[in-house]
Amino acid sequence: MITEPVRQIPEPKVQCSLIRSKWMFIDAEPDPTVPRSGTSICWCVHTQKCMGPDGKVVTLETCTSDRACFEAL
């Protein structure tokens, strides 16, 4: 039987503490064998929308220390 390797989505090195997503509210132990969904919609604590206070889209990949509104965890 041939099995495909589990594709892991890498975690960002530094996350903004202002990002929220529904995956944060799932009460379960993380399972490294189950790939994380890449379709998660994120929002900002300040704006409560998918756009940050700087007018840019909120995602785990784009909310970096390059943005003025970034707050490290």
N, C-alpha and C positions, 0 to 999 in steps of 0.2 A: 504494500500500500504506500502510495506517495502522498506525503503531507506537505502542504505549503508552509513556509515559515510565517510566524505571526509578525505582521508589520506593526512596528511601534512608532507612534508619533512622538518625536522628541519633545521633552519639556523645555520651555524657555529657561535660560540660565538665571535670569532675574525677572521676576514677575512684578507687575504693578499691583499694589494693594487695593486699587480702586476698581479692578475688573471683577465682574460677577457673571456667572453663567449657571444655567439650571443644573449642570453636572456637579456643582458645588454642594447642592442640597440633597444629593442621593446618599442615604445613610448605609453605606456598605464598605467593606474592606476592599482596597484596591487589589485587582487581580492582574499581575503583569502578563498573563497569557491572553488576556482579552484586550484587543486594541481599542484605544480611546477613539471615540467618534470625532472626526474632523469637521463635523457640521454644526458644532455648538455655536449658538448665537450668544454673544457677549454684550454686556452693557456696562456703563460707567456709573459709579456710585454718585458722582457729582451731578451728572446730567439725567440719570435714570433712562438713558437712551443708548442706541448703538453708536452714537457719535460722542466723542469726548469733548471737553470744554474748549479744546483747540480746533474743533470743527473736523477732526479726522476720525476715521472709522476705528472702533474699538475691537481689537482682536488680541489673542495671546502673542501673536507674532509681531504686531505693529506697536503695541504699547510698551515701548522701551525707554531707556533713560535719555534718549534723544528728544523726547517730547517734554515740553515745559510742565505739563500737568502730571508727569510720572511721579509716583511715590513708591519706593521699594518696599517689599514685604519686610 
